[in-house]
Amino acid sequence: MYQRKKRKKFIYIYVEISNQQFMQTEIDFEKWKKKGKKKKKEKFSSVDRQKKKKIMETI
């Protein structure tokens, strides 16, 4: 349940950018999910925040 919530939030952040960027995000997220299975939940929120900052800078 936790991952589904996070995933929705993740998609919301990127959906307004462009299809290409959106697809890239999906791929990055899948990679992160595979890598991050052993990591604690809080780790994701910091990754999330960094990505948001990068998006804000590019717009």
PDB file as gemmi writes it, atoms N, CA and C in Angstrom:
CRYST1    1.000    1.000    1.000  90.00  90.00  90.00 P 1                      
ATOM      1  N   MET A   1       0.832  -1.199   0.000  1.00  0.00           N  
ATOM      2  CA  MET A   1       0.000   0.000   0.000  1.00  0.00           C  
ATOM      3  C   MET A   1       0.870   1.253   0.000  1.00  0.00           C  
ATOM      4  N   TYR A   2       1.904   1.216   0.820  1.00  0.00           N  
ATOM      5  CA  TYR A   2       2.812   2.365   0.916  1.00  0.00           C  
ATOM      6  C   TYR A   2       3.394   2.727  -0.455  1.00  0.00           C  
ATOM      7  N   GLN A   3       3.872   1.716  -1.169  1.00  0.00           N  
ATOM      8  CA  GLN A   3       4.519   1.972  -2.464  1.00  0.00           C  
ATOM      9  C   GLN A   3       3.536   2.545  -3.481  1.00  0.00           C  
ATOM     10  N   ARG A   4       2.294   2.067  -3.443  1.00  0.00           N  
ATOM     11  CA  ARG A   4       1.314   2.581  -4.397  1.00  0.00           C  
ATOM     12  C   ARG A   4       1.068   4.072  -4.167  1.00  0.00           C  
ATOM     13  N   LYS A   5       0.953   4.448  -2.920  1.00  0.00           N  
ATOM     14  CA  LYS A   5       0.759   5.873  -2.605  1.00  0.00           C  
ATOM     15  C   LYS A   5       1.918   6.699  -3.131  1.00  0.00           C  
ATOM     16  N   LYS A   6       3.139   6.268  -2.811  1.00  0.00           N  
ATOM     17  CA  LYS A   6       4.327   7.001  -3.230  1.00  0.00           C  
ATOM     18  C   LYS A   6       4.376   7.109  -4.749  1.00  0.00           C  
ATOM     19  N   ARG A   7       4.036   6.030  -5.402  1.00  0.00           N  
ATOM     20  CA  ARG A   7       4.123   5.999  -6.853  1.00  0.00           C  
ATOM     21  C   ARG A   7       3.189   7.031  -7.472  1.00  0.00           C  
ATOM     22  N   LYS A   8       1.973   7.128  -6.929  1.00  0.00           N  
ATOM     23  CA  LYS A   8       1.026   8.121  -7.436  1.00  0.00           C  
ATOM     24  C   LYS A   8       1.603   9.520  -7.278  1.00  0.00           C  
ATOM     25  N   LYS A   9       2.150   9.793  -6.112  1.00  0.00           N  
ATOM     26  CA  LYS A   9       2.738  11.104  -5.843  1.00  0.00           C  
ATOM     27  C   LYS A   9       3.841  11.405  -6.855  1.00  0.00           C  
ATOM     28  N   PHE A  10       4.660  10.392  -7.110  1.00  0.00           N  
ATOM     29  CA  PHE A  10       5.778  10.518  -8.037  1.00  0.00           C  
ATOM     30  C   PHE A  10       5.280  10.898  -9.428  1.00  0.00           C  
ATOM     31  N   ILE A  11       4.236  10.219  -9.862  1.00  0.00           N  
ATOM     32  CA  ILE A  11       3.690  10.465 -11.199  1.00  0.00           C  
ATOM     33  C   ILE A  11       3.113  11.884 -11.286  1.00  0.00           C  
ATOM     34  N   TYR A  12       2.438  12.321 -10.245  1.00  0.00           N  
ATOM     35  CA  TYR A  12       1.877  13.670 -10.245  1.00  0.00           C  
ATOM     36  C   TYR A  12       2.937  14.740 -10.496  1.00  0.00           C  
ATOM     37  N   ILE A  13       4.102  14.556  -9.883  1.00  0.00           N  
ATOM     38  CA  ILE A  13       5.176  15.536 -10.010  1.00  0.00           C  
ATOM     39  C   ILE A  13       5.580  15.712 -11.477  1.00  0.00           C  
ATOM     40  N   TYR A  14       5.625  14.623 -12.195  1.00  0.00           N  
ATOM     41  CA  TYR A  14       6.222  14.661 -13.531  1.00  0.00           C  
ATOM     42  C   TYR A  14       5.215  14.776 -14.672  1.00  0.00           C  
ATOM     43  N   VAL A  15       3.953  14.557 -14.378  1.00  0.00           N  
ATOM     44  CA  VAL A  15       3.001  14.339 -15.472  1.00  0.00           C  
ATOM     45  C   VAL A  15       2.858  15.578 -16.363  1.00  0.00           C  
ATOM     46  N   GLU A  16       3.128  16.759 -15.803  1.00  0.00           N  
ATOM     47  CA  GLU A  16       2.979  17.974 -16.597  1.00  0.00           C  
ATOM     48  C   GLU A  16       4.207  18.289 -17.449  1.00  0.00           C  
ATOM     49  N   ILE A  17       5.285  17.572 -17.288  1.00  0.00           N  
ATOM     50  CA  ILE A  17       6.514  17.905 -18.012  1.00  0.00           C  
ATOM     51  C   ILE A  17       6.371  17.546 -19.498  1.00  0.00           C  
ATOM     52  N   SER A  18       6.569  16.276 -19.823  1.00  0.00           N  
ATOM     53  CA  SER A  18       6.436  15.815 -21.202  1.00  0.00           C  
ATOM     54  C   SER A  18       6.429  14.297 -21.187  1.00  0.00           C  
ATOM     55  N   ASN A  19       5.930  13.702 -22.256  1.00  0.00           N  
ATOM     56  CA  ASN A  19       5.844  12.240 -22.284  1.00  0.00           C  
ATOM     57  C   ASN A  19       7.203  11.582 -22.145  1.00  0.00           C  
ATOM     58  N   GLN A  20       8.194  12.144 -22.799  1.00  0.00           N  
ATOM     59  CA  GLN A  20       9.525  11.538 -22.761  1.00  0.00           C  
ATOM     60  C   GLN A  20      10.074  11.548 -21.348  1.00  0.00           C  
ATOM     61  N   GLN A  21       9.960  12.708 -20.706  1.00  0.00           N  
ATOM     62  CA  GLN A  21      10.437  12.845 -19.332  1.00  0.00           C  
ATOM     63  C   GLN A  21       9.657  11.900 -18.421  1.00  0.00           C  
ATOM     64  N   PHE A  22       8.372  11.784 -18.676  1.00  0.00           N  
ATOM     65  CA  PHE A  22       7.511  10.934 -17.869  1.00  0.00           C  
ATOM     66  C   PHE A  22       7.941   9.474 -17.970  1.00  0.00           C  
ATOM     67  N   MET A  23       8.212   9.026 -19.182  1.00  0.00           N  
ATOM     68  CA  MET A  23       8.662   7.650 -19.375  1.00  0.00           C  
ATOM     69  C   MET A  23       9.983   7.422 -18.655  1.00  0.00           C  
ATOM     70  N   GLN A  24      10.878   8.382 -18.769  1.00  0.00           N  
ATOM     71  CA  GLN A  24      12.178   8.298 -18.103  1.00  0.00           C  
ATOM     72  C   GLN A  24      11.984   8.161 -16.593  1.00  0.00           C  
ATOM     73  N   THR A  25      11.043   8.919 -16.071  1.00  0.00           N  
ATOM     74  CA  THR A  25      10.754   8.876 -14.635  1.00  0.00           C  
ATOM     75  C   THR A  25      10.291   7.493 -14.226  1.00  0.00           C  
ATOM     76  N   GLU A  26       9.404   6.912 -15.018  1.00  0.00           N  
ATOM     77  CA  GLU A  26       8.926   5.561 -14.727  1.00  0.00           C  
ATOM     78  C   GLU A  26      10.096   4.591 -14.650  1.00  0.00           C  
ATOM     79  N   ILE A  27      11.011   4.695 -15.606  1.00  0.00           N  
ATOM     80  CA  ILE A  27      12.170   3.801 -15.637  1.00  0.00           C  
ATOM     81  C   ILE A  27      13.042   4.015 -14.404  1.00  0.00           C  
ATOM     82  N   ASP A  28      13.326   5.286 -14.098  1.00  0.00           N  
ATOM     83  CA  ASP A  28      14.138   5.609 -12.923  1.00  0.00           C  
ATOM     84  C   ASP A  28      13.490   5.073 -11.661  1.00  0.00           C  
ATOM     85  N   PHE A  29      12.171   5.223 -11.588  1.00  0.00           N  
ATOM     86  CA  PHE A  29      11.463   4.774 -10.397  1.00  0.00           C  
ATOM     87  C   PHE A  29      11.579   3.262 -10.250  1.00  0.00           C  
ATOM     88  N   GLU A  30      11.423   2.544 -11.358  1.00  0.00           N  
ATOM     89  CA  GLU A  30      11.534   1.082 -11.312  1.00  0.00           C  
ATOM     90  C   GLU A  30      12.928   0.666 -10.856  1.00  0.00           C  
ATOM     91  N   LYS A  31      13.948   1.339 -11.395  1.00  0.00           N  
ATOM     92  CA  LYS A  31      15.331   1.046 -10.988  1.00  0.00           C  
ATOM     93  C   LYS A  31      15.497   1.298  -9.500  1.00  0.00           C  
ATOM     94  N   TRP A  32      14.970   2.429  -9.064  1.00  0.00           N  
ATOM     95  CA  TRP A  32      15.108   2.799  -7.650  1.00  0.00           C  
ATOM     96  C   TRP A  32      14.422   1.762  -6.777  1.00  0.00           C  
ATOM     97  N   LYS A  33      13.243   1.321  -7.227  1.00  0.00           N  
ATOM     98  CA  LYS A  33      12.470   0.378  -6.431  1.00  0.00           C  
ATOM     99  C   LYS A  33      13.243  -0.917  -6.265  1.00  0.00           C  
ATOM    100  N   LYS A  34      13.898  -1.377  -7.343  1.00  0.00           N  
ATOM    101  CA  LYS A  34      14.685  -2.606  -7.268  1.00  0.00           C  
ATOM    102  C   LYS A  34      15.887  -2.430  -6.345  1.00  0.00           C  
ATOM    103  N   LYS A  35      16.572  -1.281  -6.502  1.00  0.00           N  
ATOM    104  CA  LYS A  35      17.733  -1.011  -5.658  1.00  0.00           C  
ATOM    105  C   LYS A  35      17.329  -0.820  -4.205  1.00  0.00           C  
ATOM    106  N   GLY A  36      16.205  -0.142  -3.997  1.00  0.00           N  
ATOM    107  CA  GLY A  36      15.900   0.404  -2.687  1.00  0.00           C  
ATOM    108  C   GLY A  36      15.086  -0.494  -1.778  1.00  0.00           C  
ATOM    109  N   LYS A  37      14.913  -1.759  -2.152  1.00  0.00           N  
ATOM    110  CA  LYS A  37      14.071  -2.625  -1.335  1.00  0.00           C  
ATOM    111  C   LYS A  37      14.549  -2.734   0.113  1.00  0.00           C  
ATOM    112  N   LYS A  38      15.860  -2.694   0.313  1.00  0.00           N  
ATOM    113  CA  LYS A  38      16.391  -2.837   1.666  1.00  0.00           C  
ATOM    114  C   LYS A  38      16.431  -1.511   2.415  1.00  0.00           C  
ATOM    115  N   LYS A  39      16.283  -0.406   1.677  1.00  0.00           N  
ATOM    116  CA  LYS A  39      16.374   0.913   2.301  1.00  0.00           C  
ATOM    117  C   LYS A  39      15.129   1.215   3.135  1.00  0.00           C  
ATOM    118  N   LYS A  40      15.281   2.163   4.053  1.00  0.00           N  
ATOM    119  CA  LYS A  40      14.151   2.580   4.872  1.00  0.00           C  
ATOM    120  C   LYS A  40      13.225   3.487   4.072  1.00  0.00           C  
ATOM    121  N   LYS A  41      11.990   3.596   4.529  1.00  0.00           N  
ATOM    122  CA  LYS A  41      10.999   4.404   3.822  1.00  0.00           C  
ATOM    123  C   LYS A  41      11.427   5.862   3.688  1.00  0.00           C  
ATOM    124  N   GLU A  42      12.038   6.434   4.702  1.00  0.00           N  
ATOM    125  CA  GLU A  42      12.384   7.854   4.690  1.00  0.00           C  
ATOM    126  C   GLU A  42      13.348   8.196   3.557  1.00  0.00           C  
ATOM    127  N   LYS A  43      14.165   7.234   3.167  1.00  0.00           N  
ATOM    128  CA  LYS A  43      15.145   7.485   2.104  1.00  0.00           C  
ATOM    129  C   LYS A  43      14.440   7.977   0.843  1.00  0.00           C  
ATOM    130  N   PHE A  44      13.271   7.426   0.585  1.00  0.00           N  
ATOM    131  CA  PHE A  44      12.582   7.782  -0.653  1.00  0.00           C  
ATOM    132  C   PHE A  44      12.187   9.251  -0.666  1.00  0.00           C  
ATOM    133  N   SER A  45      11.729   9.753   0.470  1.00  0.00           N  
ATOM    134  CA  SER A  45      11.247  11.130   0.491  1.00  0.00           C  
ATOM    135  C   SER A  45      12.371  12.111   0.149  1.00  0.00           C  
ATOM    136  N   SER A  46      13.603  11.803   0.551  1.00  0.00           N  
ATOM    137  CA  SER A  46      14.716  12.694   0.205  1.00  0.00           C  
ATOM    138  C   SER A  46      15.011  12.630  -1.296  1.00  0.00           C  
ATOM    139  N   VAL A  47      14.924  11.450  -1.885  1.00  0.00           N  
ATOM    140  CA  VAL A  47      15.096  11.307  -3.337  1.00  0.00           C  
ATOM    141  C   VAL A  47      14.011  12.109  -4.042  1.00  0.00           C  
ATOM    142  N   ASP A  48      12.788  11.953  -3.546  1.00  0.00           N  
ATOM    143  CA  ASP A  48      11.629  12.651  -4.085  1.00  0.00           C  
ATOM    144  C   ASP A  48      11.861  14.156  -4.086  1.00  0.00           C  
ATOM    145  N   ARG A  49      12.342  14.682  -2.970  1.00  0.00           N  
ATOM    146  CA  ARG A  49      12.563  16.119  -2.848  1.00  0.00           C  
ATOM    147  C   ARG A  49      13.631  16.609  -3.816  1.00  0.00           C  
ATOM    148  N   GLN A  50      14.703  15.839  -3.964  1.00  0.00           N  
ATOM    149  CA  GLN A  50      15.757  16.218  -4.905  1.00  0.00           C  
ATOM    150  C   GLN A  50      15.211  16.284  -6.331  1.00  0.00           C  
ATOM    151  N   LYS A  51      14.414  15.306  -6.690  1.00  0.00           N  
ATOM    152  CA  LYS A  51      13.837  15.279  -8.039  1.00  0.00           C  
ATOM    153  C   LYS A  51      12.938  16.500  -8.242  1.00  0.00           C  
ATOM    154  N   LYS A  52      12.139  16.824  -7.224  1.00  0.00           N  
ATOM    155  CA  LYS A  52      11.264  17.992  -7.329  1.00  0.00           C  
ATOM    156  C   LYS A  52      12.081  19.245  -7.579  1.00  0.00           C  
ATOM    157  N   LYS A  53      13.172  19.401  -6.850  1.00  0.00           N  
ATOM    158  CA  LYS A  53      14.030  20.574  -7.014  1.00  0.00           C  
ATOM    159  C   LYS A  53      14.560  20.646  -8.439  1.00  0.00           C  
ATOM    160  N   LYS A  54      15.021  19.531  -8.954  1.00  0.00           N  
ATOM    161  CA  LYS A  54      15.555  19.506 -10.314  1.00  0.00           C  
ATOM    162  C   LYS A  54      14.483  19.933 -11.314  1.00  0.00           C  
ATOM    163  N   ILE A  55      13.277  19.440 -11.139  1.00  0.00           N  
ATOM    164  CA  ILE A  55      12.182  19.797 -12.040  1.00  0.00           C  
ATOM    165  C   ILE A  55      11.904  21.296 -11.959  1.00  0.00           C  
ATOM    166  N   MET A  56      11.833  21.825 -10.756  1.00  0.00           N  
ATOM    167  CA  MET A  56      11.567  23.249 -10.585  1.00  0.00           C  
ATOM    168  C   MET A  56      12.637  24.090 -11.290  1.00  0.00           C  
ATOM    169  N   GLU A  57      13.877  23.653 -11.214  1.00  0.00           N  
ATOM    170  CA  GLU A  57      14.958  24.376 -11.869  1.00  0.00           C  
ATOM    171  C   GLU A  57      14.832  24.354 -13.392  1.00  0.00           C  
ATOM    172  N   THR A  58      14.370  23.226 -13.936  1.00  0.00           N  
ATOM    173  CA  THR A  58      14.314  23.117 -15.397  1.00  0.00           C  
ATOM    174  C   THR A  58      13.126  23.864 -15.989  1.00  0.00           C  
ATOM    175  N   ILE A  59      12.069  24.053 -15.233  1.00  0.00           N  
ATOM    176  CA  ILE A  59      10.864  24.723 -15.780  1.00  0.00           C  
ATOM    177  C   ILE A  59      11.158  26.210 -15.982  1.00  0.00           C  
TER     178      ILE A  59                                                      
END                                                                             
